[in-house]
């Protein structure tokens, strides 16, 4: 294979590297480790963290792109022009099992009647059998028993994998705590550990069960049905995970430098610096964000039309539009955090230890780096996790009005946009909208629950109340 690095892939992995560096840095300092320890002691927060980790794994797999290698041609290495990801390889049956049009979840026949030509040349209108869904069955009547048998095998395999995970986790914790394996297992199951491992393992068991059942059933049935062009809806929902996470994370990467630098500068230096920055973010906040995003999208379309040679691939064009959407969302959403940081910097600059540092002639940059920034990071952390879910929902809303991601890119917004017409037809095609809603709702709910845990742990006022 020939590795391909899209622009959003590079930025996404840079953000993951920065997160890993912060994890290492925080683990060495008690004042940063203590709030995260408090987050880890919240049962709902840890359950949400497990769900978010599952979404993150899907996004990472879908961010590893490459050109697949074709068959050897005279000893030369040939590669396909198509760009695929590791997720596409893992879910190849979902990607390849394409029907002619709509089919309901777990169906073995099409959703609408078509003209069927029999072997004797006669024609009739009936529901034709699907090309892939249930094609292995000798009779449609066998579907129920076959589904039950395959789901049972999937659940059994998931149970074994979950049991292996539990055994490994118990062994690691028992060795670290210096306890016997059986005693540690009993403490975890009884909920006597500081970290709610019982909740973590229960949440993980539900995820393992869903994945295990889908692994054994999805290659033979369309678990969430198919869309108008016959593509598997479950595959579209999984591919949309990367788009949703990139919108939430890369927008934050663009927003933070503006918010932190300008917010601290306005609050710490005050005077004309504060006036200029306030004028800047007040003016920007007065402009409707939808208009800025629409203008940026139109400018991007003109740019790509003038440079067609550089964007011959549909994946490259869609990736550039996604990156542009993240940048314009970041530019238009930094103002709120900037206001919070300005107010906090105004308060901190009057604190005794910072006033003493100024009196001793400590340079401003040293005061900002060593004293101001560490004392505002709780606001930054809270803002990041709270804004994430809003950005995920913003992608769906913007794509719904055709100024979001490229139509060729899989996203929950595109799925909801296409579902508008599907809900107006007869019979109603409901599964595309339901799939997008369930996946997006689960991600946003997990992000909000985790954000509550982070807010309670990092907000100094709440810590004082405790």
C-alpha positions in Angstrom: 0.0 0.0 0.0 1.0 3.6 -0.5 0.4 5.8 2.6 -1.6 9.0 2.0 -1.6 11.9 4.5 -4.6 14.2 4.2 -4.4 17.6 5.8 -6.9 16.7 8.4 -5.2 13.5 9.2 -1.9 15.3 10.0 -3.7 17.8 12.2 -5.7 15.1 13.9 -2.6 13.1 14.8 -0.8 16.2 15.9 -3.6 16.9 18.3 -3.4 13.3 19.6 0.3 13.8 20.1 -0.3 17.0 22.0 -2.9 15.2 24.1 -0.4 12.4 24.9 2.2 15.0 25.8 -0.2 16.7 28.1 -1.1 13.4 29.7 2.6 12.7 30.4 3.1 16.2 31.7 0.1 16.1 34.0 1.0 12.7 35.4 4.2 14.3 36.7 2.5 17.1 38.6 0.2 16.5 41.5 -1.8 19.8 41.0 -2.8 18.6 37.5 -3.1 14.9 38.4 -5.5 15.5 41.3 -8.4 16.9 39.2 -8.1 14.1 36.7 -8.1 11.6 39.6 -11.4 13.2 40.7 -12.8 12.8 37.2 -11.7 9.1 37.3 -13.7 8.6 40.5 -17.0 9.7 38.9 -19.0 6.6 37.6 -20.9 8.5 35.0 -17.8 10.3 33.8 -15.9 7.0 33.4 -18.8 5.4 31.6 -18.8 8.4 29.2 -15.1 8.1 28.8 -15.4 4.5 27.6 -18.0 5.5 25.0 -15.8 8.4 23.8 -12.8 6.1 23.6 -14.8 3.8 21.3 -15.6 6.7 19.0 -12.0 7.8 19.1 -10.8 4.3 18.0 -13.1 4.4 15.0 -11.9 7.9 14.1 -8.2 6.9 14.3 -8.8 3.8 12.1 -10.6 6.0 9.6 -7.8 8.6 9.6 -5.1 6.1 8.4 -5.4 6.5 4.6 -3.6 4.8 1.8 -3.8 3.8 -1.8 -4.3 0.0 -2.0 -1.9 -2.0 -4.1 -3.2 -3.5 -7.3 -2.1 -6.8 -8.9 1.5 -7.0 -10.1 1.9 -5.9 -13.7 5.2 -7.0 -15.1 7.0 -6.6 -11.8 5.9 -3.0 -11.5 4.1 -1.8 -8.4 0.7 -0.3 -9.2 -1.6 1.4 -6.8 -5.2 2.3 -7.1 -6.2 5.9 -7.4 -8.8 5.3 -4.7 -8.0 6.4 -1.2 -9.2 4.0 1.5 -8.6 3.8 5.3 -8.0 1.0 7.8 -11.6 1.2 8.8 -12.6 0.5 5.2 -10.5 -2.6 5.3 -12.0 -3.8 8.6 -15.6 -3.3 7.4 -15.0 -4.4 3.8 -18.2 -6.5 3.7 -20.3 -3.4 4.6 -18.5 -1.3 2.0 -18.9 -3.9 -0.7 -22.4 -5.2 -0.1 -24.2 -2.6 -2.2 -27.8 -3.1 -3.2 -29.8 -1.4 -6.0 -31.9 0.8 -3.7 -33.6 1.0 -0.3 -33.8 -2.0 2.0 -35.0 -2.1 5.6 -32.9 -3.3 8.5 -32.3 -7.0 8.5 -34.4 -7.4 5.4 -34.0 -10.0 2.7 -36.1 -8.3 0.1 -36.2 -4.8 -1.3 -38.3 -2.1 0.4 -40.4 -1.2 -2.7 -42.0 -3.3 -5.4 -40.2 -3.6 -8.8 -41.0 -5.2 -12.1 -39.6 -8.8 -12.0 -39.1 -10.8 -15.2 -39.5 -14.5 -14.5 -37.7 -17.3 -16.2 -40.6 -17.9 -18.6 -40.5 -14.3 -19.7 -43.6 -13.2 -17.8 -43.5 -10.0 -15.7 -44.9 -9.2 -12.3 -44.5 -6.5 -9.6 -43.1 -7.9 -6.4 -40.4 -7.2 -3.8 -37.2 -8.6 -5.3 -34.7 -10.5 -3.2 -31.6 -8.5 -2.2 -28.3 -9.2 -3.8 -26.4 -9.5 -0.5 -28.8 -9.2 2.4 -29.9 -12.8 3.3 -28.5 -14.1 0.0 -27.1 -17.1 1.8 -30.5 -18.3 2.9 -32.3 -21.0 1.1 -35.7 -19.5 2.1 -36.7 -16.2 3.7 -38.4 -18.1 6.4 -34.9 -19.1 7.8 -34.0 -15.5 8.5 -35.1 -15.5 12.2 -33.2 -18.6 13.2 -30.2 -17.6 11.2 -30.1 -14.1 12.8 -30.4 -15.6 16.3 -27.6 -18.1 15.6 -25.2 -15.6 14.2 -26.0 -13.0 17.0 -25.4 -15.8 19.6 -22.0 -16.6 18.1 -21.1 -12.9 18.1 -22.2 -12.5 21.7 -20.2 -15.5 22.7 -17.1 -14.2 21.1 -17.7 -10.8 22.6 -18.0 -12.4 26.0 -14.7 -14.2 25.7 -13.0 -11.0 24.6 -14.5 -9.1 27.5 -13.5 -11.8 30.0 -9.9 -11.6 28.7 -10.0 -7.8 29.1 -11.2 -8.2 32.7 -8.5 -10.8 33.5 -5.8 -8.6 32.1 -7.1 -5.5 34.0 -7.4 -7.4 37.3 -3.9 -8.8 36.9 -2.4 -5.4 36.3 -4.3 -3.7 39.2 -3.5 -6.6 41.5 0.2 -6.3 40.8 0.1 -2.6 41.2 -1.8 -2.7 44.5 0.0 -5.7 45.9 -3.1 -7.7 46.4 -4.2 -11.2 45.4 -5.9 -11.6 42.0 -9.2 -12.9 43.6 -9.3 -10.1 46.2 -8.8 -7.5 43.5 -11.6 -9.0 41.4 -13.9 -9.1 44.3 -13.2 -5.5 45.2 -13.8 -4.4 41.5 -17.1 -6.3 41.3 -18.3 -5.0 44.7 -17.5 -1.4 43.7 -14.9 -0.9 46.5 -12.2 0.6 44.3 -11.6 4.4 44.0 -12.0 4.1 40.2 -15.4 2.7 39.4 -14.1 -0.2 37.5 -17.5 -2.0 37.8 -19.2 0.7 35.8 -16.3 0.8 33.3 -16.5 -2.9 32.7 -20.3 -2.9 32.5 -20.1 -0.2 29.8 -17.4 -2.0 28.0 -19.5 -5.2 28.1 -22.4 -3.4 26.3 -20.0 -2.1 23.6 -18.4 -5.5 23.2 -21.8 -7.1 22.8 -22.9 -4.6 20.2 -19.7 -5.0 18.2 -19.7 -8.8 18.5 -23.2 -9.1 17.2 -22.5 -6.7 14.4 -19.3 -8.6 13.4 -21.2 -11.8 12.9 -24.5 -10.4 11.5 -23.5 -7.4 9.4 -21.6 -9.3 6.6 -24.8 -11.2 5.8 -27.5 -8.6 6.6 -27.8 -4.8 6.4 -28.2 -4.1 10.1 -29.4 -0.6 9.6 -30.7 -1.0 6.1 -29.5 0.8 2.9 -30.0 4.2 1.4 -31.3 5.3 -2.0 -28.2 4.1 -3.8 -28.0 0.8 -2.0 -25.1 1.7 0.3 -25.1 0.2 3.8 -26.3 2.8 6.4 -24.2 1.2 9.2 -21.1 1.8 7.1 -22.1 5.4 6.5 -22.7 6.0 10.2 -19.3 4.6 11.1 -17.6 6.7 8.5 -19.3 9.8 9.9 -17.7 9.3 13.3 -14.4 10.7 12.0 -16.1 13.8 10.5 -17.9 14.5 13.8 -14.8 14.1 15.9 -12.6 16.2 13.5 -15.1 19.0 13.6 -15.0 19.0 17.4 -11.3 18.6 17.8 -9.7 20.5 15.0 -11.9 23.5 15.5 -10.7 23.5 19.1 -7.1 23.4 17.8 -7.8 26.5 15.7 -9.7 28.3 18.4 -7.4 28.0 21.4 -4.4 30.1 20.2 -6.7 33.0 19.4 -8.6 32.8 22.7 -5.7 32.2 25.0 -3.3 34.8 23.5 -5.8 37.6 23.1 -7.8 36.9 26.3 -4.6 37.0 28.4 -3.2 40.0 26.6 -6.5 42.0 27.1 -6.8 41.2 30.8 -3.1 41.4 31.8 -1.9 44.5 29.8 -5.3 46.4 29.9 -5.2 49.9 28.4 -5.2 50.3 24.7 -4.4 46.6 24.2 -7.7 45.7 26.0 -9.6 48.2 24.0 -8.3 46.9 20.6 -9.0 43.3 21.5 -12.5 44.1 22.9 -13.3 45.9 19.7 -12.1 43.0 17.6 -14.1 40.3 19.3 -17.2 42.5 19.7 -17.2 43.3 16.0 -16.7 39.6 15.1 -19.5 38.5 17.5 -21.9 40.9 15.8 -21.5 39.2 12.4 -23.8 36.1 12.0 -21.6 33.0 11.9 -23.7 31.4 9.2 -22.9 34.3 6.9 -19.1 34.0 7.5 -19.2 30.3 6.9 -21.3 30.6 3.7 -18.8 33.3 2.4 -15.8 31.1 3.2 -17.5 28.1 1.5 -18.1 30.1 -1.6 -14.5 31.5 -1.6 -13.2 27.9 -1.2 -15.3 26.7 -4.2 -13.9 29.5 -6.4 -10.3 28.6 -5.2 -10.7 24.9 -6.0 -12.3 25.7 -9.4 -9.2 27.8 -10.3 -6.8 25.1 -9.1 -8.5 21.9 -10.4 -5.1 20.3 -11.1 -4.2 20.3 -7.4 -7.5 18.7 -6.4 -8.2 15.9 -8.8 -9.2 13.5 -6.0 -12.7 13.7 -4.5 -11.2 12.8 -1.1 -8.7 15.7 -1.3 -11.4 18.1 -2.3 -13.7 16.9 0.5 -10.8 17.0 3.0 -9.9 20.6 2.1 -13.6 21.7 2.6 -13.7 19.9 5.9 -10.5 21.7 7.0 -11.8 25.1 5.8 -15.0 24.4 7.8 -13.0 23.7 11.0 -10.9 26.8 10.5 -13.9 29.2 10.0 -15.7 27.6 12.9 -12.6 28.1 15.0 -12.2 31.7 13.9 -15.9 32.5 14.8 -16.1 30.6 18.1 -13.0 31.9 20.0 -14.7 35.0 21.2 -16.6 33.4 24.1 -13.6 31.8 25.6 -11.6 35.0 25.0 -14.1 36.9 27.2 -13.8 34.4 30.0 -10.0 34.4 29.9 -9.9 38.2 29.8 -12.0 38.4 33.0 -9.8 35.8 34.7 -6.6 37.6 33.7 -8.0 40.9 35.1 -8.5 39.2 38.4 -5.2 37.3 38.5 -3.0 40.3 37.7 -4.1 41.9 41.0 -3.3 38.8 43.1 -0.5 39.3 45.6 2.1 36.9 44.1 1.7 38.4 40.6 1.9 41.9 41.9 5.0 41.0 43.8 6.6 39.4 40.7 6.0 42.7 38.8 7.5 44.7 41.6 10.6 42.6 41.5 11.0 43.3 37.8 10.0 39.8 36.5 9.5 40.0 32.7 5.8 40.0 31.5 6.3 36.9 29.4 7.6 35.0 32.4 4.7 36.1 34.6 2.2 35.0 31.9 3.8 31.6 31.2 4.5 30.7 34.9 1.6 32.3 36.7 -1.2 33.4 34.5 -1.5 30.4 32.1 -1.4 27.6 34.8 -4.1 29.4 36.7 -6.5 29.7 33.7 -6.1 26.2 32.4 -9.2 25.0 34.3 -11.3 27.4 32.3 -9.7 26.2 29.1 -10.3 22.6 29.9 -13.9 23.2 30.9 -14.5 25.2 27.7 -13.0 22.6 25.5 -15.2 19.7 26.7 -18.3 21.9 26.8 -17.9 23.3 23.3 -17.2 19.9 21.7 -20.8 18.7 21.6 -21.9 22.1 20.3 -19.5 21.8 17.4 -20.6 18.3 16.5 -24.2 19.5 16.4 -23.1 22.6 14.3 -21.7 20.3 11.6 -25.1 18.6 11.2 -27.0 21.9 11.1 -24.6 23.5 8.6 -24.6 20.5 6.3 -28.3 20.5 6.4 -28.3 23.9 4.8 -25.6 23.0 2.3 -22.7 25.0 3.7 -21.1 22.2 5.7 -18.9 19.4 4.6 -18.7 18.2 1.0 -21.7 16.1 -0.1 -19.2 13.3 -1.1 -18.0 13.0 2.5 -19.8 10.7 4.9 -21.2 12.7 7.8 -24.3 12.7 10.0 -25.3 16.0 8.6 -25.3 14.6 5.1 -27.3 11.6 6.3 -29.9 13.9 8.0 -30.0 16.1 4.9 -30.7 13.2 2.6 -33.4 11.9 5.0 -35.6 15.0 4.4 -36.8 13.5 1.1 -36.9 10.0 2.4 -39.4 10.9 5.1 -41.7 12.4 2.5 -41.9 9.2 0.4 -44.3 6.3 0.7 -43.5 4.0 2.4 -41.4 6.1 4.7 -37.6 5.4 4.9 -36.8 6.1 8.5 -33.6 4.2 9.3 -31.1 6.7 7.8 -32.4 9.4 10.1 -32.6 7.1 13.1 -29.0 5.9 12.5 -27.6 9.4 12.3 -29.6 10.4 15.4 -28.5 7.5 17.5 -24.8 7.8 16.7 -24.8 11.6 17.1 -26.9 11.5 20.2 -24.7 8.9 21.9 -21.5 11.0 21.1 -23.0 14.3 22.3 -24.5 12.7 25.4 -21.2 11.1 26.3 -19.3 14.3 25.7 -21.8 16.3 27.9 -21.6 13.8 30.8 -17.8 13.8 30.6 -17.8 17.6 30.4 -19.8 17.7 33.7 -17.3 15.6 35.4 -14.4 17.7 34.1 -16.1 20.9 35.1 -16.7 19.7 38.7 -13.1 18.6 39.0 -11.4 21.6 37.5 -13.6 24.4 38.7 -11.8 25.7 41.9 -15.1 27.1 43.3 -16.7 23.7 43.2 -13.6 22.1 44.7 -13.9 24.6 47.6 -17.5 23.8 48.1 -16.6 20.1 48.4 
